[in-house]
Amino acid sequence: MDFPSSWLRDDSLGEKIASEIRLRIIRGQIKPGSTLSENQLAAEFGTSRAPVRDGMKALSQEGLIRLDRKGAFVLGLTAKDFKELYDIRFLIENYTLQCLAESDNARLTETLHKIVDKMAMADKHNDAVEFAYQDLVFHETIIAEADHTRILHLWNSIRSLVLTALLVATEQRFAHRKHEVPQLIEKHRLLIAALESKDRDYIEKVIREHFDDTRQTVQSSLKPQ
C-alpha cells in the first residue's frame, strides 16, 4: 500500500518525498539508526537535491530524523513519541468537543454520522486506505468546526505524522485483526453520542478512553523502537 498523493495538502515534490520517507520509517522499512543520503534519494526519486533537502527538513521538524553533516540520521518513533502524539490529540479534540457541545451541533453530528457510515462501507469492501482516510476526516472535521486558528496550526503540525501512523496501523488491522474494525466504528459513534449529550464530563471520559485505546492499538500495530 503506497501513500495516496491525493491526501497531501501540499503537492510539492519535497512534500511527496517527505511523505514516502515518512511512510517507510513508520512502517519500519527504514530502521532507526539508519542514515539517509541526499544524493541517493535524489537518484531514487529522479530529482535534484533541493526537493530532497526540503523533504528532509520537514521530517526533521517532526522529529523523525536528525540532520547533521553526515546526512540524515533516522530516529523513528519511540513509545514515548506515540504517547506524546496522542496526548496532543487528546488536548486538541477534548477542547474542541467541549467548545462545540456548547452550541447547536446538529449539522456537525449529521456530517459525522455520514463519515462513520463511509467507514462502515470501507470495512464492508475491505478498503483499508479509504477507512483510514475517513477516520482522519472524522477527527479533522471536528477540529475544523471549532474555528480556532491556533488549534488548527497545532493540528497541522502533527497531521502528517497522525495520518501516516493511522494509515499503517489500519493496514495492519485489516490484514491481521479485522474483527476489531466494527468495534472501532462503534467507538466513533460513541464520540458523536457524547457530543450530542452536551455533558462535558462525559465528553472528556469518552474522548480519553478513545485515545487511550487508539494509542495502544496503533503503538502495538507499528511496534515502535
C-alpha positions as CSV (number, residue, x, y, z in Angstrom):
1,M,0.0,0.0,0.0
2,D,1.5,3.3,-1.1
3,F,0.7,6.7,0.4
4,P,-2.1,8.2,-1.6
5,S,-0.8,11.5,-3.1
6,S,-4.4,12.9,-3.1
7,W,-4.2,13.0,0.7
8,L,-1.4,15.6,0.6
9,R,-2.3,19.3,1.3
10,D,1.0,20.4,-0.3
11,D,1.6,18.6,-3.6
12,S,5.2,19.9,-3.9
13,L,7.9,17.4,-4.8
14,G,9.5,18.0,-1.4
15,E,6.4,17.0,0.4
16,K,5.8,14.0,-1.8
17,I,9.4,12.8,-1.0
18,A,8.8,13.5,2.7
19,S,5.6,11.5,2.7
20,E,7.2,8.5,1.1
21,I,10.2,8.5,3.5
22,R,7.8,9.1,6.5
23,L,5.8,6.1,5.4
24,R,8.9,3.9,5.2
25,I,10.1,5.0,8.6
26,I,6.8,4.4,10.3
27,R,6.3,1.1,8.5
28,G,9.7,0.0,9.8
29,Q,11.2,-0.3,6.3
30,I,13.8,2.3,7.2
31,K,15.1,1.4,10.7
32,P,16.1,3.8,13.5
33,G,19.9,4.4,13.3
34,S,19.9,4.4,9.5
35,T,21.5,7.3,7.6
36,L,19.7,8.8,4.6
37,S,21.8,10.3,1.8
38,E,20.5,13.2,-0.2
39,N,22.4,12.0,-3.3
40,Q,20.9,8.5,-3.1
41,L,17.4,9.8,-2.5
42,A,17.7,12.3,-5.4
43,A,18.8,9.5,-7.7
44,E,15.9,7.3,-6.5
45,F,13.2,10.0,-7.0
46,G,14.8,11.3,-10.2
47,T,15.2,14.8,-8.9
48,S,17.7,17.4,-7.8
49,R,18.9,17.5,-4.2
50,A,16.8,20.6,-3.4
51,P,13.4,18.9,-3.1
52,V,15.1,16.1,-1.1
53,R,16.5,18.7,1.2
54,D,13.1,20.3,1.6
55,G,11.6,16.9,2.4
56,M,14.3,16.1,5.0
57,K,13.7,19.5,6.7
58,A,10.0,18.6,7.1
59,L,10.9,15.2,8.6
60,S,13.5,16.8,10.9
61,Q,10.9,19.2,12.2
62,E,8.6,16.2,13.0
63,G,11.4,14.5,15.0
64,L,11.7,11.5,12.7
65,I,15.2,12.3,11.6
66,R,18.2,14.4,12.8
67,L,20.1,16.4,10.3
68,D,23.9,16.7,10.6
69,R,26.9,17.0,8.4
70,K,27.0,13.3,7.6
71,G,23.4,13.3,6.4
72,A,20.0,12.5,7.9
73,F,20.1,10.2,10.9
74,V,16.8,8.3,11.4
75,L,15.3,8.5,14.8
76,G,11.9,6.9,14.1
77,L,9.1,7.0,16.6
78,T,9.5,5.7,20.1
79,A,6.8,4.6,22.6
80,K,7.3,8.0,24.3
81,D,6.8,9.7,20.9
82,F,3.5,7.9,20.4
83,K,2.3,8.8,23.9
84,E,3.1,12.5,23.4
85,L,1.4,12.5,20.0
86,Y,-1.8,11.1,21.4
87,D,-1.5,13.4,24.4
88,I,-1.6,16.3,22.0
89,R,-4.5,14.8,20.1
90,F,-6.5,14.4,23.3
91,L,-5.9,18.0,24.3
92,I,-6.9,19.3,20.9
93,E,-10.0,17.2,20.5
94,N,-11.3,17.3,24.1
95,Y,-11.1,21.1,23.9
96,T,-12.8,21.4,20.5
97,L,-15.6,18.9,21.5
98,Q,-16.1,20.8,24.8
99,C,-16.5,24.1,22.8
100,L,-18.8,22.5,20.2
101,A,-21.0,21.0,22.9
102,E,-22.0,24.5,23.9
103,S,-23.5,25.3,20.6
104,D,-26.1,23.8,18.2
105,N,-24.2,20.9,16.7
106,A,-27.0,19.2,14.8
107,R,-25.4,19.9,11.4
108,L,-22.0,18.7,12.6
109,T,-23.3,15.5,14.1
110,E,-25.2,14.7,10.9
111,T,-21.9,15.1,9.0
112,L,-20.0,12.9,11.4
113,H,-22.7,10.2,11.1
114,K,-22.2,10.2,7.3
115,I,-18.5,9.9,7.7
116,V,-18.8,6.9,10.0
117,D,-21.2,5.4,7.5
118,K,-18.4,5.7,4.9
119,M,-16.0,4.0,7.4
120,A,-18.5,1.1,7.7
121,M,-18.7,0.9,3.9
122,A,-14.9,0.8,3.6
123,D,-15.0,-2.0,6.2
124,K,-17.5,-3.9,4.1
125,H,-15.4,-3.6,1.0
126,N,-12.2,-4.3,2.9
127,D,-10.7,-1.0,1.9
128,A,-8.1,-0.1,4.5
129,V,-6.9,3.1,2.7
130,E,-10.5,4.5,2.5
131,F,-11.2,3.6,6.1
132,A,-8.0,5.3,7.3
133,Y,-8.9,8.4,5.3
134,Q,-12.4,8.6,6.6
135,D,-11.1,8.1,10.2
136,L,-8.8,11.1,9.7
137,V,-11.6,13.1,8.1
138,F,-13.9,12.4,11.1
139,H,-11.4,13.9,13.6
140,E,-10.3,16.7,11.3
141,T,-14.0,17.7,10.7
142,I,-14.4,18.2,14.5
143,I,-11.2,20.3,14.7
144,A,-12.1,22.5,11.8
145,E,-15.6,23.1,13.1
146,A,-14.2,24.7,16.2
147,D,-12.8,27.5,14.0
148,H,-9.9,28.1,16.3
149,T,-6.9,29.3,14.4
150,R,-4.1,28.4,16.9
151,I,-5.5,24.9,17.5
152,L,-5.7,24.4,13.7
153,H,-2.0,25.4,13.5
154,L,-1.1,22.9,16.2
155,W,-3.1,20.2,14.5
156,N,-1.4,20.9,11.2
157,S,2.0,20.5,12.9
158,I,1.2,16.8,13.7
159,R,-1.2,16.0,10.9
160,S,1.2,14.2,8.6
161,L,2.5,12.0,11.4
162,V,-1.0,11.2,12.6
163,L,-2.2,10.4,9.1
164,T,0.8,8.2,8.2
165,A,0.6,6.3,11.5
166,L,-3.1,5.8,11.1
167,L,-2.7,4.6,7.5
168,V,-0.1,2.0,8.5
169,A,-1.9,0.8,11.6
170,T,-5.2,0.5,9.6
171,E,-3.3,-1.6,7.1
172,Q,-2.1,-3.9,9.8
173,R,-5.6,-4.0,11.5
174,F,-7.3,-5.0,8.2
175,A,-4.7,-7.6,7.5
176,H,-4.4,-9.3,10.9
177,R,-7.2,-8.1,13.3
178,K,-10.2,-7.4,11.0
179,H,-12.5,-8.3,13.9
180,E,-11.5,-5.1,15.7
181,V,-12.8,-2.8,12.9
182,P,-16.5,-2.9,13.8
183,Q,-15.5,-2.0,17.4
184,L,-13.6,1.0,16.1
185,I,-16.6,2.1,14.1
186,E,-18.8,2.0,17.2
187,K,-16.2,4.0,19.2
188,H,-16.6,6.8,16.7
189,R,-20.4,6.6,17.0
190,L,-19.9,6.9,20.8
191,L,-17.9,10.1,20.3
192,I,-20.9,11.5,18.3
193,A,-23.3,10.5,21.1
194,A,-21.0,12.2,23.7
195,L,-21.1,15.4,21.6
196,E,-24.9,15.2,21.4
197,S,-25.2,14.7,25.1
198,K,-23.6,18.1,25.8
199,D,-22.3,16.6,29.1
200,R,-18.7,18.0,29.5
201,D,-17.6,15.3,31.9
202,Y,-19.0,12.5,29.7
203,I,-17.3,14.0,26.6
204,E,-13.9,14.1,28.4
205,K,-14.4,10.5,29.6
206,V,-15.3,9.2,26.1
207,I,-12.6,11.1,24.3
208,R,-9.9,10.0,26.8
209,E,-10.9,6.3,26.5
210,H,-11.0,6.6,22.7
211,F,-7.5,8.0,22.5
212,D,-6.1,5.6,25.2
213,D,-7.4,2.7,23.2
214,T,-6.3,4.1,19.9
215,R,-2.8,4.9,21.1
216,Q,-2.3,1.4,22.4
217,T,-3.6,-0.2,19.3
218,V,-1.5,2.0,16.9
219,Q,1.6,1.6,19.1
220,S,1.1,-2.2,19.1
221,S,0.5,-2.4,15.4
222,L,3.6,-0.3,14.5
223,K,5.9,-1.7,17.1
224,P,7.9,1.5,17.7
225,Q,11.5,1.1,18.8
